[in-house]
Structure formats: structure tokens, C-alpha cells
Amino acid sequence: MAEKWIQKAIKKPGALRATAKRMKLLKEGETLSASDLVKMKKKAEQTGNKKLMARVNLAKTLKKMKK
């Protein structure tokens, strides 16, 4: 496993949050919740957006690591 795989995995910091704001899931100053991630994952599956799906999955993985 690479030493800094997390830094290399996050190509565009803030992209998932920006997408959530465009989807009107977040207001200013709020954080992404688990329910927001579920909604975003469903939207990615419906539209076939693989990049959004990857970002959501990475966010879920990082959230698990934080615990």
C-alpha cells in the first residue's frame, strides 16, 4: 500500500461538497451527513455518473476510518 494513498486518492478537494451544494443538500456551514451521501449515491446510480459514485464511496471509506 502506498504511504500517502489518501492524498493521492483525493484529486479535487471540495468537489463532493460543491456537488452537494448544487444538489441543494447543503447550506452554508453544514457538513455532509450519511443521509446526504446516500442521496448522492442514488443520484449517481440513476444518472450513471461514475465519478460522483467514486467520490461518494471514498467519502464513506474515509468516514469509517475516522471512527
TIVEXGU-233540 format. One record per atom (N, C-alpha, C): residue in one letter; x, y, z; atom name. Coordinates in steps of 0.05 Angstrom, whole numbers. Each point is the difference from the previous one (the first is absolute). Layout:
residu  u  v  w  atome
a  X  Y  Z  CA $
...
***
This chain:
residu  u  v  w  atome
m  17  -23  0  N $
m  -17  23  0  CA $
m  18  25  0  C $
a  -8  20  -15  N $
a  16  24  -2  CA $
a  -1  15  27  C $
e  21  15  5  N $
e  2  15  25  CA $
e  -22  21  3  C $
k  -4  15  -21  N $
k  -19  22  1  CA $
k  -23  -4  -20  C $
w  -14  -23  3  N $
w  -21  -7  -19  CA $
w  -24  19  2  C $
i  -5  10  24  N $
i  -23  18  3  CA $
i  4  26  -15  C $
q  24  11  2  N $
q  6  25  -14  CA $
q  -1  -4  -30  C $
k  8  -23  -9  N $
k  0  -6  -29  CA $
k  -28  -6  -10  C $
a  -17  -11  18  N $
a  -27  -7  -8  CA $
a  -18  24  -3  C $
i  6  21  15  N $
i  -17  25  -1  CA $
i  12  18  -21  C $
k  -10  -1  -24  N $
k  11  16  -22  CA $
k  -10  29  1  C $
k  -25  3  7  N $
k  -12  27  1  CA $
k  -14  4  26  C $
p  14  11  20  N $
p  -12  4  26  CA $
p  -24  20  -2  C $
g  -22  -8  13  N $
g  -24  17  0  CA $
g  -19  -5  -22  C $
a  6  -18  -19  N $
a  -17  -5  -23  CA $
a  -26  -13  9  C $
l  1  -19  19  N $
l  -24  -13  9  CA $
l  -18  20  15  C $
r  12  17  16  N $
r  -16  21  14  CA $
r  -13  19  -19  C $
a  15  8  -21  N $
a  -11  18  -21  CA $
a  -24  -13  -14  C $
t  3  -25  -6  N $
t  -23  -15  -13  CA $
t  -24  -1  19  C $
a  5  -4  26  N $
a  -22  -1  19  CA $
a  -14  27  2  C $
k  15  21  -2  N $
k  -12  27  0  CA $
k  -17  5  -25  C $
r  10  -9  -23  N $
r  -15  3  -24  CA $
r  -26  -17  0  C $
m  1  -22  15  N $
m  -24  -17  2  CA $
m  -18  10  23  C $
k  8  22  13  N $
k  -15  13  21  CA $
k  -3  -19  25  C $
l  20  -16  5  N $
l  1  -16  24  CA $
l  13  14  23  C $
l  16  20  -5  N $
l  15  14  21  CA $
l  -6  30  -1  C $
k  1  11  23  N $
k  -1  29  2  CA $
k  27  9  10  C $
e  6  25  1  N $
e  26  10  8  CA $
e  7  -8  28  C $
g  23  -12  4  N $
g  10  -7  26  CA $
g  -8  -28  10  C $
e  -17  -14  -15  N $
e  -8  -27  8  CA $
e  20  -20  -9  C $
t  -1  -24  12  N $
t  18  -21  -8  CA $
t  -17  -22  -14  C $
l  14  -16  -16  N $
l  -14  -22  -14  CA $
l  -7  -22  21  C $
s  -25  -8  -1  N $
s  -9  -21  18  CA $
s  -2  -27  -15  C $
a  -4  -21  14  N $
a  -2  -26  -13  CA $
a  -25  -1  -18  C $
s  -21  13  8  N $
s  -24  0  -17  CA $
s  5  16  -26  C $
d  16  21  1  N $
d  7  15  -24  CA $
d  16  -17  -19  C $
l  18  -16  11  N $
l  17  -18  -16  CA $
l  -18  -21  -14  C $
v  -20  -10  15  N $
v  -18  -20  -12  CA $
v  -16  12  -23  C $
k  -9  25  3  N $
k  -15  14  -21  CA $
k  17  4  -24  C $
m  25  8  5  N $
m  19  5  -22  CA $
m  7  -26  -15  C $
k  2  -22  15  N $
k  6  -26  -13  CA $
k  -23  -8  -18  C $
k  -25  3  10  N $
k  -23  -7  -16  CA $
k  -1  17  -26  C $
k  6  25  2  N $
k  0  18  -23  CA $
k  22  -9  -20  C $
a  23  -7  11  N $
a  22  -9  -18  CA $
a  -8  -26  -14  C $
e  -14  -18  13  N $
e  -9  -25  -12  CA $
e  -20  5  -22  C $
q  -19  19  5  N $
q  -20  6  -19  CA $
q  11  13  -25  C $
t  19  17  3  N $
t  12  15  -23  CA $
t  23  -15  -12  C $
g  11  -20  14  N $
g  23  -14  -11  CA $
g  26  15  3  C $
n  1  19  19  N $
n  23  17  5  CA $
n  21  -16  17  C $
k  20  -11  -13  N $
k  19  -17  13  CA $
k  19  16  18  C $
k  6  25  -8  N $
k  18  16  16  CA $
k  -13  8  27  C $
l  -25  7  -1  N $
l  -15  6  25  CA $
l  -2  -24  18  C $
m  -5  -23  -13  N $
m  -1  -25  16  CA $
m  26  -6  14  C $
a  22  5  -14  N $
a  27  -5  12  CA $
a  5  20  23  C $
r  -8  25  -3  N $
r  3  20  21  CA $
r  -16  -7  24  C $
v  -25  -9  -4  N $
v  -17  -7  23  CA $
v  12  -24  15  C $
n  9  -20  -16  N $
n  11  -24  13  CA $
n  26  7  16  C $
l  16  18  -11  N $
l  24  8  15  CA $
l  -7  15  25  C $
a  -20  16  -1  N $
a  -9  15  23  CA $
a  -10  -19  22  C $
k  -15  -21  -8  N $
k  -9  -20  19  CA $
k  23  -15  13  C $
t  20  -6  -17  N $
t  24  -15  10  CA $
t  15  18  21  C $
l  4  25  -7  N $
l  14  18  18  CA $
l  -15  5  26  C $
k  -27  0  -2  N $
k  -16  4  23  CA $
k  3  -24  19  C $
k  2  -24  -11  N $
k  4  -24  16  CA $
k  27  0  14  C $
m  20  11  -14  N $
m  27  0  11  CA $
m  2  20  23  C $
k  -17  20  0  N $
k  1  21  20  CA $
k  -8  -10  28  C $
k  -18  -20  0  N $
k  -10  -11  26  CA $
k  21  -13  16  C $
***
